[in-house]
Amino acid sequence: MSLHPNPVIDSDFPDPDIIRVGDTYYMASTTMYFMPGGDILRSCDLVHWEFVGHVFETLEDTPAHYLEDGQQIYGQGMWAPSLRFHEGTFYLTFSCNDTHKSLLFRAEEPAGPWRRVEMGGFFYDASLFFDDDGRVYIAHGNTTLRITELDTNTWGPKPGGLNRIVAMDQPGQRLGYEGSHLYKHNGKYYLFTCHMPLDGKFLKTEDCFLADSLTGVFRKKTILDDNMGYRSAGVAQGGMVDTPEGNWYAFMFQDRGALGRSPVIMPMAFDREGFPVLGDCGRVPPAVAPAGRDSGRQYAPLNGSDDFRCARLAPFWQFSHNPDPAGWAVLPKEGIFRLRTRRTSPNLILTRNTLTQRCAGPESSAWVTLNGGGLNEGDFAGICTYQGCYGAIALTRRGAGFQIVMMGRPETEPGIQGEFDYARPPVEYAAVHTASPVATLRVDTDFSEDTASFSYLDGAGGWKPLGIVHRLSFKLDLFTGCRFGLFCYSTVRPGGKADFSEFRFEGPSCKQ
């Protein structure tokens, strides 16, 4: 059986939670401000994955969720889901830091429909847990971790129920305990959590707290402090899942620079005390065998090309924030994705209806044909690397003609903290005149260097580079990994339109 390299998905699927139902594994992942959100993936072997669908179309009806009045929910929205299956029902819970709500969704099938309930409390980085005696709990918190018994009528704390602190991190850590995952195995309770200790070898480590009862003493052990040789970025924040044969695997994620946070899978055993032993004696294996027999199943790609011949967008597409339905359309007969501006915007970040899909590592490319005949003066439409320090190649109307421009939002401060002046206009690095309103525009990404290059198809059928090699950076301003994005915005007056066709994606993940 061939080995599959770690990370098993070389793309941005942060905060994974994985469960098994029968012989099928399901994964939920953080989607923050991308809509539709609440991604659910499916696998038969833990290394090959495909979309089942999304849990919700939108989360809230606020100006920030619609990118209105200069407001936004970058770095917020849907955080750290907990996925569970209990007595025939799927459960997904997560916190929303912008509204300070915790939401619970339920469905009989992973593809939905999902029913929403607002929980009676705010539970940060939570893990839903159904005990054998029918009682329901939630583990949650940052730095101080609690286990709270829930009232399933209100999905808030149960009056008189268990509500206790199980762990408190030492003061002064770079990041206190968070990312709880609570389980029961062989009569013992396991609480997985991650943090960034001052004395850790690598940036983030995974600890496990083990107890004989929920009211007993939780004993701690560091079970993973490894970076796979990658940029001193530790593998952490996950839990465990078993196979139908009774073997165990741990799942975590790793920060992979501008690419984002990628899921990692490793075999797992238990020591004499019952603590998990991850990977190769606490080291993450560079490659892992699929869990189970090779079924020959063909998986739908997690990233992909699109001729826009289907009225419903493929599940790998997501809008940044709630889309404005009057500002976009798919025209299947023509094979066109159309964007129409309905207001002005200073830049790409505050533009509505930007359509995105994840990039893939270590290298991936995307190109698209654009008809900008409907653009007005001061409009920009094109393809970008979508993150805080974005780069883009676009068609714009200037005077009586058109230009292809390469532009971007350069990093002004090194480090992860972010560029929070969201209204800052882009820097234009290069422009060329073009006689036609139709252009094919391309982006090539290299995540070994965290760079992007831009080009356009010239009259001879070759790719002509334009502008600079743009530096990509994962920062806390948008707090998500790099994506390809299709965009159109107006800087002078609204009403312009752009038609996109023949989108092509090229990268390793489309071959999985």
N, C-alpha and C positions, 0 to 999 in steps of 0.2 A: 504494500500500500504506500503510495507516494506521500511525502510530507508536504505540509502547507506552511509557508513562512508566516511568522509573527511580525507585525500585527496581522490577524486573519482578515481584517478589513482595513486596507490602507487608505482610509478616508475618514471624514469627521463624523463619528457616531459616539458622542461623549456620554458619560454616565450610564453605561449599559446595565440593564438588568435582564437576566436570562432565566427562563423557567422551561421545564419539560412537561408536555401533556401527551401521554402515550409515547409514541416514538418520534414526536416532533418537538423541536425547540423553538421558542419564541423570544425575541429580544425587543425591548423598548429602549428608547434613547431620547436624550434631551434635544428639543428643537427650538427652544426659546421663542424668537419672534418670527420664525418661518411658518407660513400657512399654505396648505393645511398642515397641522402639526400632530405631534404624538406618534412618531413613526413606530410601526410594528413590523418586524422582520421575522422570517421563518427559515429554519434549517433542519436538515435531517442528520447532520454530522458535526455541527458546531463550527465548521470552517467555511462552508459555502452558504451564502445567505441571499435572500430575495425579499422584496417588499410584499407584505400582506395588504397594507393600507395605512391609513391615518385614523387616529382616534377622534379628532375634531377638525372642523373646517376653519373655525376661528375661536378665540377664547373670550374676548370682551368687545364691547361696542363703544370704546372710548376714543377721543381724538388721538391719544398717543398710539393706540393700536392701529389707527388708520394713517399715521404719519401726518396728522393735521395740526395746524397752528404752531409749527415748529417743534411739536412734541414727538416722542418716539419711545420705544421700549427696548432699545438695544441693550444687550446683556441681561435682559429680564425675560418676562414671559414664563414659559414652561421649563422648569428645572428638575433634574434628577428624579426620573420616574421610578416607581416601585410597581412591578408587574407580578400578579399572583393569579392562580387558578384554584378555586375552591368550590366543591360541590356543584360542578357544572357551569360555573360562572367565572369569567375573566374579570379581574379588577386591575385598574391602573390609577395610582394616586401620585400627585406631585404638588410642589409648591410654586406659587407665582409671586416673585419678589416685588413686582410693580404694584399689585393690588393687595399684597399681604393676605392672600387666600391660599388655602389648600383645597384641591379639587379631587373628587373621586369619580371615575367613569366605570361603568359595568356593561358587560355584553356577554351573550351566550356563545358568540363566535368571535374569533380574533379580528375578522374583517368588519365586525359591527353588525348592526348599528349599536353605538355606544350611548349609554344614558348618563347624564351628568348630574352630580350632586355636589353642592358646596359643603365642605366638612365644617364641623363645629369647632374649629380651632386652626391655628397655623402650625404646621409641622414641617420644619426645615429638613431637607435631605432625608426624607423619611423612608421607612421600610414597613410595609403592612405585613402582619403576621397572624395567621389563624392557628391557634393551638389545638391539640387533640381533644380537649374537653369542650370545644365549641366557643371558647372565649377568644376575643379578637384584640390585638394590641398593635401599637405602632411605635417603632423606635425612631428617634429624631433628635436633631440639635446640632449645634456647632460648638466645639470646645467642651461643653457639657452635654453629655448624651443621656437621654431619658427613654424609659419605656413607659408608655401610657396605655391603659386599658380603654377601649373604645365602646361607646354605646352605639349599636348599629342602627338605632332610630335617628340619631342626630349626627353620627359619625364624628362626635366630639368626645371629650373625656367622660368616662362613665362615672357617675356620682358614686363615691365610696370605692371605686375600683383602684387597681394598682396604678400608681403614678410616682415613679421613683427615678432617681439618678443612678445610672449604672457605671458611668465613667466620667472623669474630669481630667482634661489634659493639663499638663504643666503650664504655668504662665510663661509668656515670652516666646512661644513657638511661632515659626513663620506662618503656619496655618494650623489651627486647632482641629481636633477630631471632627470629621463630618463624613457624609456619604455612607450612612448606616445600611447594612444588610443583615437581617435577623432570620435565623433558621433554627430548626430542631432536628437533631440526628442522634439516634441511639440513646434517647432520653436526655441528651445534653443540649443546652442552648448556646448558639454561636452568634456573636455580634461582630461582623466585619466592619472596620472603619479605617479611614486613611487620615494622615496628617503630614505636616512638614516639620519634623523635629529639628532642633538646632544641632543635635549631634548625629543626625542621619548621614549616611554616605551619599545619598542622592536626594534629589529635591523632594520627592514624595514617597512615603512608605505605607505599608499596609499592616495594621495590627488586628489581632483577633482577641475578643474577650469571651471566655468560656465559663459556663456556670451549670450547676446541676438543677437549678430551678430559677424561675424569674425573680424570686424573692431572695435568692442566695447571693453569695459573693461571686462576682465576675473576675476571673483571673486573666491577666493580660500576657500576650506574647507577640513580639514582632515577627510576622510570618513572611514578609517580603520587603527587601531593601535592595533592589536591582534595577539597572537602567538599560539592560540589553546592549550596553556599549554605545548608547545614543545620547549625546549632548547632556549628560548628567540629569536626565529627566526620568525619574523613577516611575515604575509601573505600579499602579495602585487603583483604589476605589472600585470595588466590585464584590463578588460573592462566590457562591458555589452552586453547582448543578450536577445531578447524577444522570447516568445513562440507564437505559432499560436493563442492561446487564449488571448494574450495580457498581460501575466504575464512577469515579468522581473527577470533575474538572473545576478549576477556578477560572473566573473571568475577571478582567481588570481593563483599564485603558492606560495609554501612554500619551503624554503631550508630545506631538511630532512637529513642533515648530509651526510655521504658517499653515501647514496642512490641516492642523487641528488635533483632535483627541481620538485615537484609534483603538478599537477593541483588541485585546490580547487574550488568548486562551492557553491554558497549560494543564497537564494532568495534576491530580491532587491525591494525596493519601492522608492518613491520620497517624500521629505518633502515639506512644503508650498512654500519654495523658489525655489524648483525644484532640489535641491541637492539629490544625491542618498543616501539612507539609506540601508546599507548592513547588511545582516544576521539578527541576533536578536539584533536590536538596536546597531549595530556596532560591534557585536561579531560574529565570525565565528561559525556556528553550527557544532557540532561534527559529525552530520549525516544529510543527506538531502534526501528528497523524490524525486524520478524521476520526471522530468518535462513531464507530459503527461501520457497517459494511458499505462498500461502494455500490450505491443503487443505480448509478448511471443517470441519475436525475439531472435534467437541464434546468439551471436556475436563471430566472430573468435578471438582467443586469441591474446593479445599484446605481449606475451612471449610464448614460446612453445617448445615442443619436435620435433625432426626431424629424420626420417629414411633415409633422402637423396635419396628418391625414385622419386623425381621430378627434372627435369633438371634445373628448375628455383628455386632459393632460395626463401623461404617464406619471406614475407615483414618485419618480425621482425628481420631478419638478416641484418647486415650492416658491411662493412669493415671499418677498421680504415685507413683513407686516400684513395686515388685512388688505386684500386686493380691493380696488375700486372696480366693480363689475362694468361700469360704463366706460372704463378706460382700457379694456383689453378684450380680445376675442380670438377664438380659433376658427379659421375658415377652412374646413376640411376639404371641400372640393378644390379649392385653390392651393391647398398645402401651405397656409399662411398663419403665422401668429402675429396679430396686429396689436400695437400699442398706440394709444391716442392720449395726448396730454390734456389735462383738464384744469391745470393751474401751473404757475411757474415754480421753479425750484432753483436754489443756488448751486446745487451739485447732485451727484449721483446718490449720495447717502440719504438725502431727504426726498428722493424721488419715489413716487408710488408705482406699484405694479412691476417692480423689477423682478424678473423671473429667473430663479437660480436652480442650479444643481451642483452637487459636491464635486470638487476636483478629486483626483486620485493620485497617490504616490507610487513610485518616486517621481514619475513624470506623467503629465497628461496634457492634452491639447484639445482645443475646441475651435470650430470656425462656423460661420453662418453667413448666408447671403441676405443682404439687406436692401430693400427698395425704399429710399428716402425721398421719393418724389413728393410726398405729402408734408415734408418738413417745412417749417417757417424759419425765418431769420432768427438765429440765436437758439435753435433747437439742436440737441445732440442725441444721436441714437447709435447703439453699437453693442459691443460685447466687452465684458470686463472681468477682472479678478476681483470678486466681491468680498472685501473686508475693510477694516478701518483705513488702512493705508492702501487703498485700491489703485489699480492701474486700469486703463481702458483704451480702446481704439474705437473711434466713432466717426460717423458721417455727420457733417453739419452744413447748413446752407449759409453762404456768406455772399451778400450782394446778388449778382446775377448767376452765380455758380455754386459749386459744392467743393468742400474740402474734406479730406480724411485727416483726422487729427489723432495723435497719441497724447494722452494726458494722464494725470495721476494725483494722488494725495500723498505726498512724501512724508516720511517719518520726521518729526521735529524733535522728539525726545526718545533716546534709546530706552529699551526695556519694555516690560509687559504692561505697564500701567495704562497706557492708552492715550489717544488723541481725541479729547472730548469736545472740541470745538466743531460740532457736527455741521455747522453752516459754512465752514471754510471752503471757498471755491477751489477747484483743482488747478494744478499747474499744467500748462500746455507745453509739451516738450518738442513737438514737431508737427508740421502740417504740410500736405501736398494737395494741389488742385487736381480735381478730377472732372472730366466732361460729363460723366454719367451719374445719375442719382442712384444707380445700382452698384453695390460693392460687396465683395466677399472679404470678411474681416476675420482675423485669426489671433488666438492667444496660445502660447506655449509656456507651460509651467515646469519648473525644476525644483522639487522640494528638497533635494540634497543641498541646494544652495539657497532655497527660498527666494527664487527670482521668477519673473515673468517677462516674456518677450512678445512683441506685437508686430503683426505684418498684415499685408493686404495682397490680394491676387491681382497681378498686373496683367496688361494686355497680352503678354506672351504666355500666360498660364503658369507663371512662377510666383513664389511668395516673395514679396518685397518688404524687408524690415523697415519699421518706422519707429523713431524715437529712441528712448533709452532702454536698457535692461533694468526693469523696475524691481525694487526690493520689496518683498512681501514680509509682513510681520503679524504674528498672532498677538493681539492686545486685548485688554479688558474693555475697550470702548465698545466693540461689537461682540467680543467674547465667543466668537465662533470661527471655525476653520475656513480656509479659502474655498470659494465657490466660483464657478462660471456664472455670469449674469447677463441677461439681455435687458436693455434699458432704453428708455426714451424720455427726455425731459426738455422743458422749455425754460429759457432764462429771460425772454422778453415778453411773449404773449402766448397763452395756451391755445390749443386747437390743432397743433401739428400731429402728424401720424407717421408711423414707420411699420413696414411689413417685413417680417423675418421668415425665411424659408430655408430648408435643407440644412438644419443644424446637425453638425457632426461632432461626435466625441471620440477621442482616441486615447486609450490608457489601459493599464493592466487589468483593472477591475471589470472592464467590459468583456473580458475573456473568461471570467470565473465560472 
